[in-house]
Amino acid sequence: MKTLQHNKEQFVEALLAWYDENARILPWRSLPTPYRVWVSEIMLQQTRVEAVKPYFERFMQAFPTLSSLAEAKDDELVKVWEGLGYYRRVSNMKKCAQQCMEHFHGELPSTYEELLTLAGIGSYTAGAIASIAFRQPVAAVDGNVLRVFSRILISKDDISKEATKKKFHELINEYIPKDRPDAFNQALMEIGAMICVPNSAPRCNICPLAAHCLGYQSGEAHALPIKSGKKKRRIEEKTVVVMVCEDQCYLQKRPEQGLLANLYEFYMFHQFLSKAEVEKHFQEQYEIVQTLSLLDAKHIFSHVEWHMKGFLIEIKPKDQLTGLWVKKQELKDTYALPSAYKVYKEALDIYWRR
């Protein structure tokens, strides 16, 4: 029986050689300043690389420095982020920038430990910034890296558990070459994104690490990593009403705490209502010209799933309009609507074009 082989030094050599030949050209890699690395890493959380590219460029044009981000107006900041989702990320970015201005002389700190003290920066992000921007030999362990090393070492530990993440962080620190920690961490992320992919289909036949992977040698790679199932999402029923008065539409701001905090939205009921019930709600305040049924929609958050019905109501006010009514160009330039309302924003665009 063949003895399974794994040599740390040869593994690192093979990984870096592959990365030098195959690393993708990405805007934040061409100029890896601490600020650019940080912005890219926050954007890449729960978002694909290709989706991030245009947002990164737009964000850097709008807020080229930590100080400009620290002083940004919330509405302007959210508008630049519009469509990228997980809006708490950008809220924490502003807090982080303000902390840097106050406590670190307007710069991101260079050590892993100091980075962990900042808003929105956890173990992975701190490791990524420290290693890529400051060339500190510290691991950056995200889902991709956990998957790669679970297969490399045939680990049966549950990667959804914090104890497992901590264990791998300490273990991978033993592999990092002190002269190229930036390339090592990015190479692991790249292997996980391009070759050692999720589910049961790793591309072992073209993997440069196959000769060093115990999971491949044993035939167990496809069954790894081990990850406990997520809790079932709570389903919430919503009725979204797009209210239109000539060239204006009605918006309201969500509460300061909770899901989609402080963002704008269309009028919404927290239950399913019929067309007749919706019209009855508004007819005392407005003269209803017409009511159009819109497509049903669904939006998935981490722990909640919205099932939405939608209506577009064209109205004439019986008295002066109250609340926030915005024109088409204002909606485009100033007010950010979360992607949860994408279907209804598109319906409004179609209505206005007519």
Secondary structure, 3 states (H helix, E strand, C coil): CCCCCCCHHHHHHHHHHHHHHHCCCCHHHHCCCHHHHHHHHHHHCCCCHHHHHHHHHHHHHHCCCHHHHHCCCHHHHHHHHCCCCCCHHHHHHHHHHHHHHHHCCCCCCCCHHHHCCCCCCCHHHHHHHHHHCCCCCCCCCCHHHHHHHHHHCCCCCECCCHHHHHHHHHHHHCCCCCCCHHHHHHHHHHHHHHCCCCCCCCCHHHCCCHHHCHHHHHCCHHHCCECCCCCCCEEEEEEEEEEEECCEEEEEECCCCCCCCCCEECEEECCCCCHHHHHHHHCCCEEEEEEEEEEEEEEECCCEEEEEEEEEEEEEECCCCCCEEEEHHHHHHCCCCCHHHHHHHHHHHHHHHC
